[in-house]
Amino acid sequence: METKNNPKVIRAWAMFDWANSAYNLVITSTIFPAYYVAVTKNDATGDKVSFFGHSFINTALSTYSLAVAYLVMVLLLPILSSIADYRGSKKKFMQFFTLMGTAACASLYFFDSSNIEFGIICSAIAAIGYSGGFVFYNSYLPQIATLDMQDKVSAKGFTFGYIGSVILQVICLVFVLLPGKFGLTGGQAAQLSFLLVGIWWLGFSFIPFSTLPAGVPNAKAEKFNIIKGGFIELGKVWRQVVQMPLLKRFLPAFFFYSMGVQTIMLVAAGFGAKVLNMPTGLLIEVILIIQLVAIAGATLMSRLSGQYGNIKVLAWVVLVWIFACIGAYFTTTILQFFCLAVLVGLIMGGIQSLSRSTYSKYLPQDIEDTASYFSFYDVAEKLSIVGGMCTFAFIEELTGSMRNSALALCIFFIIGGALLLWLLAAEKKVRKNADLSAA
């Protein structure tokens, strides 16, 4: 079966986003952060919690735990993706991480105030499962879409993800807002939501697993042991990446602005719950609006990129993110948070979708070993999460305010924006030289 631009394959690929984005919305963005803040606050210790004998601010602990989870993936993914390429097993790795993540999500059903360590560990494992599956999912993009279709297909994946996650979020919202109708307490409704995420994520993942092509073994790969072979293959790809003038400039720009983007997405719910004391139901409604607006944002950025070019659009979006960080610092009311949420939703979907397709476009379009190439993209993203989350948590513990942490993220966007302008200049130079050569 021809896989490039095949509607059935593209829909199946996008359904993986539909499946696992429920984790991103319910666990990282809405119900889990609100539930976590609620069960870790008490009259005796305030917002301080004990984690294996060490004391942390509750939101700082959850932020650090996610940073550690993504650091684990930074260390593992380059090796695993290289192994997936020369063995042709990237779909098997997708399945492995999906099973890991869904099991951890379902296990959060048992998390309450009596087992904080258990909840933190399960949430970290769920993050590993989510991010691990995504690197192999991303690597399918150049395999299933031609160069001219990659912006559109990338946006389709994010759109499916937002729609799927919103549907499950609405189901969970019914339980959270009306727990008595189902014989539940508020806490039990949240715990049930975590279980539903695991079931949803696993169930819908069978659609892409049954349709996506298996990876193609790298015929040039030699017979090495599993660890040595991964590093050797990774070294080969790295030497090729540094010879690509545009790709090697895009990666650092992506790294810096992703430090801000990913951190804001992961801490937004905690910010609303803790700084503004927003009720869980209202917080979920606001985050749902973000997801719905993000659908329009992903589609809008795809169209704008066709008219103005990917890098120019990304640079403008990064500028808007800077104003969003400043706005978060001065946000004091729920109405202001709502307005800020709409703005973040519009630029959130667009910058994620356009970043992925931009990277894909810079890759050689005839390669089969895409997982190794996309490991660099995902390592940059995961490292940015580690750096951004650690910075956010450290500043909160140092100053006692999440507002200061939000404002500090402006620095990362400024650096990322400057690097995008450098890349834009290099891109113009490459096009000019190509025109001269053609003439």
C-alpha positions as CSV (number, residue, x, y, z in Angstrom):
1,M,0.0,0.0,0.0
2,E,1.3,3.5,-0.9
3,T,1.7,5.3,2.4
4,K,2.5,8.8,1.2
5,N,-0.6,11.1,1.1
6,N,-2.9,8.0,1.6
7,P,-6.0,9.4,3.4
8,K,-6.5,6.2,5.4
9,V,-3.0,6.1,6.7
10,I,-3.1,9.9,7.5
11,R,-6.3,9.5,9.4
12,A,-4.9,6.5,11.3
13,W,-1.8,8.4,12.1
14,A,-3.8,11.4,13.4
15,M,-5.9,9.1,15.6
16,F,-2.8,8.4,17.7
17,D,-2.9,12.1,18.6
18,W,-6.7,11.7,19.3
19,A,-5.8,8.9,21.7
20,N,-2.9,10.2,23.7
21,S,-3.9,13.9,23.8
22,A,-6.5,12.9,26.5
23,Y,-3.5,12.4,28.8
24,N,-2.1,15.9,27.9
25,L,-5.4,17.6,28.7
26,V,-6.8,15.7,31.7
27,I,-3.5,14.7,33.4
28,T,-1.1,17.5,32.7
29,S,-3.5,20.4,32.1
30,T,-6.8,20.2,34.1
31,I,-8.1,17.6,36.5
32,F,-4.9,16.1,37.8
33,P,-3.2,19.5,38.7
34,A,-6.4,20.7,40.4
35,Y,-6.9,17.4,42.2
36,Y,-3.2,17.4,43.2
37,V,-3.3,20.9,44.7
38,A,-6.4,20.0,46.6
39,V,-5.1,16.7,48.2
40,T,-1.6,18.2,49.0
41,K,-2.9,21.2,51.0
42,N,-3.7,21.0,54.7
43,D,-4.0,23.3,57.6
44,A,-0.9,22.1,59.4
45,T,1.7,22.4,56.5
46,G,0.0,24.7,54.0
47,D,1.3,24.0,50.6
48,K,4.3,22.0,51.8
49,V,4.5,18.3,51.1
50,S,6.9,15.5,52.1
51,F,8.4,13.4,49.4
52,F,10.4,10.5,50.8
53,G,11.4,12.6,53.7
54,H,12.2,15.8,51.8
55,S,10.0,18.9,52.0
56,F,8.8,20.7,48.8
57,I,6.2,23.3,47.8
58,N,3.5,21.1,46.4
59,T,3.4,22.6,42.9
60,A,7.2,22.8,42.7
61,L,7.4,19.1,43.5
62,S,5.0,18.1,40.7
63,T,7.0,20.4,38.3
64,Y,10.3,18.9,39.3
65,S,8.9,15.4,38.8
66,L,7.8,16.1,35.3
67,A,11.3,17.6,34.6
68,V,12.9,14.4,35.8
69,A,10.5,12.3,33.6
70,Y,11.5,14.2,30.5
71,L,15.2,14.1,31.4
72,V,14.9,10.3,31.5
73,M,13.5,10.5,28.0
74,V,16.3,12.8,26.8
75,L,18.8,10.1,27.9
76,L,16.8,7.2,26.4
77,L,15.2,8.4,23.2
78,P,18.4,8.9,21.0
79,I,19.4,5.3,21.7
80,L,15.9,3.9,21.3
81,S,15.1,5.8,18.1
82,S,18.4,4.7,16.5
83,I,17.7,1.1,17.5
84,A,14.1,1.5,16.0
85,D,15.6,2.7,12.7
86,Y,18.2,0.0,12.1
87,R,15.8,-2.7,13.3
88,G,12.6,-1.2,11.7
89,S,10.7,-1.4,15.0
90,K,9.4,2.1,15.6
91,K,5.8,0.9,15.8
92,K,6.7,-1.6,18.5
93,F,8.3,1.2,20.5
94,M,5.1,3.3,20.1
95,Q,3.2,0.3,21.4
96,F,5.5,-0.2,24.4
97,F,5.4,3.4,25.6
98,T,1.6,3.6,25.0
99,L,1.2,0.5,27.3
100,M,3.5,2.1,29.9
101,G,1.6,5.5,29.8
102,T,-1.9,4.0,29.9
103,A,-1.1,1.7,32.8
104,A,0.4,4.7,34.8
105,C,-2.7,6.8,34.1
106,A,-5.1,4.1,35.2
107,S,-3.0,3.6,38.4
108,L,-3.7,7.2,39.4
109,Y,-7.2,6.0,40.2
110,F,-5.7,4.9,43.5
111,F,-3.8,8.2,44.3
112,D,-5.0,10.2,47.3
113,S,-3.6,12.3,50.1
114,S,-2.3,9.2,51.9
115,N,0.2,8.2,49.1
116,I,1.7,11.3,47.6
117,E,4.9,9.4,46.5
118,F,2.7,6.9,44.6
119,G,0.9,9.7,42.8
120,I,4.0,11.6,41.8
121,I,5.7,8.4,40.5
122,C,2.7,7.4,38.5
123,S,2.3,10.8,37.0
124,A,6.0,10.8,36.0
125,I,5.8,7.4,34.4
126,A,2.7,8.5,32.5
127,A,4.7,11.5,31.2
128,I,7.5,9.1,30.0
129,G,4.9,6.9,28.2
130,Y,3.3,9.9,26.5
131,S,6.6,11.5,25.4
132,G,8.1,8.2,24.4
133,G,5.3,7.3,22.1
134,F,5.2,10.8,20.6
135,V,8.8,10.7,19.2
136,F,8.0,7.6,17.1
137,Y,4.6,9.1,16.1
138,N,6.3,12.3,14.9
139,S,8.9,10.3,12.9
140,Y,6.1,9.0,10.7
141,L,5.3,12.4,9.2
142,P,7.8,12.5,6.3
143,Q,7.0,8.8,5.7
144,I,3.3,9.4,5.2
145,A,3.2,12.9,3.6
146,T,5.0,14.5,0.7
147,L,6.9,17.8,1.4
148,D,4.0,20.0,0.1
149,M,1.5,18.2,2.4
150,Q,3.4,18.1,5.7
151,D,2.1,21.4,7.1
152,K,-1.4,20.3,6.5
153,V,-1.0,16.8,7.8
154,S,0.8,18.0,10.9
155,A,-2.0,20.4,11.6
156,K,-4.5,17.5,11.1
157,G,-2.8,15.5,13.8
158,F,-3.0,18.3,16.3
159,T,-6.6,19.0,15.3
160,F,-7.5,15.4,15.9
161,G,-5.7,15.5,19.2
162,Y,-7.6,18.6,20.4
163,I,-11.0,17.2,19.3
164,G,-10.4,13.8,20.9
165,S,-9.2,15.2,24.2
166,V,-12.0,17.7,24.4
167,I,-14.6,14.9,24.0
168,L,-13.1,12.9,26.9
169,Q,-12.7,16.1,28.9
170,V,-16.4,16.9,28.6
171,I,-17.2,13.4,29.7
172,C,-14.9,13.8,32.7
173,L,-16.3,17.2,33.4
174,V,-19.8,15.7,33.9
175,F,-18.5,13.5,36.6
176,V,-16.5,16.3,38.3
177,L,-19.3,18.8,38.3
178,L,-22.1,16.3,39.2
179,P,-20.4,13.6,41.3
180,G,-23.5,13.1,43.5
181,K,-25.5,12.1,40.5
182,F,-23.2,9.1,40.1
183,G,-22.8,8.3,43.8
184,L,-19.3,9.7,43.9
185,T,-17.4,12.3,45.9
186,G,-15.5,15.1,44.1
187,G,-12.2,13.3,44.7
188,Q,-13.6,10.0,43.4
189,A,-14.8,11.7,40.3
190,A,-11.3,13.0,39.6
191,Q,-9.8,9.5,40.2
192,L,-12.4,8.0,37.8
193,S,-11.2,10.5,35.2
194,F,-7.7,9.3,35.5
195,L,-8.9,5.7,34.9
196,L,-10.9,6.8,31.8
197,V,-7.9,8.5,30.3
198,G,-5.9,5.2,30.5
199,I,-8.8,3.3,28.8
200,W,-9.4,6.0,26.1
201,W,-5.7,6.3,25.3
202,L,-5.2,2.5,25.0
203,G,-8.4,1.8,23.1
204,F,-8.1,4.4,20.4
205,S,-4.3,3.6,19.9
206,F,-5.3,0.3,18.3
207,I,-6.5,2.3,15.2
208,P,-3.0,3.6,14.3
209,F,-1.3,0.4,15.4
210,S,-3.5,-1.6,13.0
211,T,-2.9,0.7,10.0
212,L,0.5,2.4,10.2
213,P,3.3,0.7,8.3
214,A,6.0,-1.0,10.3
215,G,9.4,0.7,10.3
216,V,11.8,-0.2,7.6
217,P,15.1,-1.8,8.8
218,N,18.1,0.1,7.8
219,A,19.8,-2.1,5.2
220,K,23.1,-0.3,5.8
221,A,23.2,-1.1,9.5
222,E,25.8,-3.5,10.7
223,K,25.3,-6.1,13.4
224,F,26.0,-4.4,16.8
225,N,24.8,-5.1,20.3
226,I,21.7,-3.1,21.2
227,I,23.4,-0.2,23.1
228,K,26.5,0.2,20.9
229,G,24.4,0.0,17.8
230,G,22.2,2.8,19.0
231,F,25.1,5.1,19.6
232,I,26.8,4.3,16.3
233,E,23.6,5.0,14.4
234,L,23.0,8.2,16.4
235,G,26.5,9.4,15.6
236,K,25.9,8.9,11.8
237,V,22.7,11.0,11.9
238,W,24.4,13.7,14.0
239,R,27.2,14.1,11.4
240,Q,24.5,14.5,8.7
241,V,22.5,17.0,10.8
242,V,25.5,19.4,11.2
243,Q,25.9,19.5,7.5
244,M,22.4,20.8,7.0
245,P,22.7,24.6,7.4
246,L,19.0,25.3,8.0
247,L,18.3,22.3,10.2
248,K,21.2,23.0,12.6
249,R,20.0,26.6,13.0
250,F,16.3,25.6,13.5
251,L,17.0,23.2,16.4
252,P,18.5,25.8,18.9
253,A,15.7,28.2,18.1
254,F,13.1,25.5,18.6
255,F,14.8,24.6,21.9
256,F,14.6,28.0,23.4
257,Y,11.1,29.0,22.5
258,S,9.9,25.5,23.4
259,M,11.3,26.1,27.0
260,G,8.6,28.7,27.3
261,V,5.8,27.0,25.3
262,Q,6.0,23.6,27.0
263,T,6.3,25.0,30.5
264,I,3.3,27.3,30.2
265,M,1.2,24.4,28.9
266,L,2.2,22.2,31.8
267,V,1.8,24.7,34.6
268,A,-1.2,26.8,33.4
269,A,-3.7,24.7,35.4
270,G,-1.6,24.8,38.5
271,F,-1.3,28.6,38.1
272,G,-5.0,29.0,37.9
273,A,-5.8,26.7,40.8
274,K,-3.1,28.1,43.2
275,V,-2.7,31.7,42.3
276,L,-6.3,32.6,41.4
277,N,-8.0,29.9,43.6
278,M,-10.2,28.9,40.6
279,P,-12.7,26.1,41.3
280,T,-11.9,22.8,39.5
281,G,-15.0,23.0,37.3
282,L,-14.3,26.5,36.1
283,L,-10.7,25.7,35.5
284,I,-11.6,22.7,33.3
285,E,-14.0,24.9,31.3
286,V,-11.2,27.5,30.7
287,I,-8.8,24.8,29.6
288,L,-11.4,23.3,27.3
289,I,-11.8,26.7,25.6
290,I,-8.0,26.7,25.1
291,Q,-8.2,23.4,23.3
292,L,-11.1,24.5,21.1
293,V,-9.3,27.7,20.2
294,A,-6.1,25.7,19.5
295,I,-7.9,23.8,16.8
296,A,-8.4,27.1,14.9
297,G,-4.9,28.1,15.7
298,A,-3.3,25.0,14.2
299,T,-5.4,25.5,11.0
300,L,-4.7,29.2,10.8
301,M,-0.9,28.8,11.2
302,S,-0.9,26.2,8.5
303,R,-2.5,28.6,6.1
304,L,-0.4,31.5,7.0
305,S,2.8,29.5,6.6
306,G,1.8,28.8,3.0
307,Q,1.5,32.6,2.4
308,Y,4.3,34.0,4.4
309,G,6.7,31.0,5.1
310,N,7.1,28.9,8.2
311,I,9.9,30.8,9.9
312,K,8.4,34.3,9.5
313,V,5.1,33.0,11.0
314,L,6.9,31.3,13.9
315,A,8.8,34.5,14.7
316,W,5.6,36.5,15.0
317,V,4.0,33.8,17.1
318,V,7.0,33.8,19.5
319,L,6.5,37.6,19.9
320,V,2.9,37.0,20.9
321,W,4.1,34.4,23.5
322,I,6.3,37.1,25.1
323,F,3.2,39.3,25.6
324,A,1.4,36.3,27.0
325,C,4.1,35.8,29.7
326,I,3.9,39.4,30.7
327,G,0.1,39.2,30.8
328,A,0.4,36.1,33.2
329,Y,2.5,38.2,35.6
330,F,-0.2,40.9,35.9
331,T,-3.2,38.5,35.9
332,T,-5.2,38.9,39.1
333,T,-8.8,38.0,38.1
334,I,-10.6,35.0,36.5
335,L,-11.7,37.2,33.6
336,Q,-8.1,38.2,32.9
337,F,-7.1,34.6,33.1
338,F,-9.9,33.7,30.6
339,C,-8.7,36.3,28.1
340,L,-5.1,35.1,28.5
341,A,-6.3,31.5,28.0
342,V,-7.9,32.4,24.6
343,L,-4.7,34.0,23.4
344,V,-2.6,31.1,24.6
345,G,-4.9,28.6,22.9
346,L,-4.7,30.4,19.6
347,I,-0.9,30.4,19.5
348,M,-0.4,27.0,21.3
349,G,-1.8,24.8,18.6
350,G,-0.2,26.8,15.8
351,I,3.4,26.8,17.1
352,Q,3.4,23.1,17.9
353,S,2.0,22.1,14.5
354,L,4.2,24.4,12.5
355,S,7.4,23.5,14.5
356,R,6.9,19.8,13.7
357,S,6.3,20.4,10.0
358,T,9.1,22.9,9.7
359,Y,11.6,20.4,11.1
360,S,10.2,17.7,8.8
361,K,10.6,19.9,5.7
362,Y,14.3,20.5,6.6
363,L,15.0,16.7,6.5
364,P,16.0,14.8,3.4
365,Q,12.7,13.6,2.0
366,D,14.0,10.3,0.7
367,I,15.1,8.8,4.0
368,E,13.5,5.8,5.7
369,D,15.3,6.1,9.1
370,T,13.2,9.0,10.2
371,A,13.1,8.0,13.9
372,S,16.8,8.8,14.4
373,Y,16.3,12.2,12.8
374,F,13.2,13.0,14.9
375,S,15.0,12.0,18.0
376,F,17.0,15.2,17.7
377,Y,13.8,17.1,17.5
378,D,12.3,15.4,20.5
379,V,15.5,15.5,22.5
380,A,15.5,19.3,21.9
381,E,11.9,19.5,23.0
382,K,12.3,17.3,26.1
383,L,15.5,19.1,27.2
384,S,13.6,22.4,26.8
385,I,10.9,21.0,29.1
386,V,13.5,20.0,31.7
387,G,15.1,23.4,31.5
388,G,11.9,25.4,31.5
389,M,10.2,23.4,34.3
390,C,13.3,23.4,36.6
391,T,13.6,27.2,36.0
392,F,9.9,27.7,36.8
393,A,10.0,25.5,40.0
394,F,13.3,27.0,41.2
395,I,12.1,30.6,40.8
396,E,8.8,29.7,42.6
397,E,10.7,28.2,45.5
398,L,13.1,31.1,45.6
399,T,10.6,33.9,45.4
400,G,7.4,32.2,46.6
401,S,5.5,33.3,43.6
402,M,4.5,31.6,40.3
403,R,4.0,35.0,38.8
404,N,7.8,35.6,38.8
405,S,8.3,32.2,37.2
406,A,5.9,33.1,34.4
407,L,7.7,36.4,33.8
408,A,11.1,34.8,33.6
409,L,10.0,32.6,30.7
410,C,10.1,35.8,28.5
411,I,13.9,35.3,28.4
412,F,13.6,32.0,26.6
413,F,11.1,33.4,24.0
414,I,13.4,36.4,23.3
415,I,16.4,34.1,22.7
416,G,14.3,31.8,20.5
417,G,12.9,34.7,18.5
418,A,16.4,36.1,17.9
419,L,17.5,32.7,16.6
420,L,14.5,32.4,14.3
421,L,15.5,35.8,12.7
422,W,19.0,34.4,12.2
423,L,17.5,31.3,10.6
424,L,15.3,33.5,8.4
425,A,18.3,35.4,7.1
426,A,20.1,32.1,6.4
427,E,17.0,30.7,4.6
428,K,16.9,33.8,2.3
429,K,20.6,33.4,1.5
430,V,20.1,29.7,0.6
431,R,17.2,30.6,-1.7
432,K,19.2,33.4,-3.3
433,N,22.1,31.0,-4.0
434,A,19.7,28.5,-5.4
435,D,18.2,31.1,-7.8
436,L,21.7,32.1,-8.9
437,S,22.6,28.5,-9.6
438,A,19.4,27.9,-11.6
439,A,20.1,31.0,-13.6
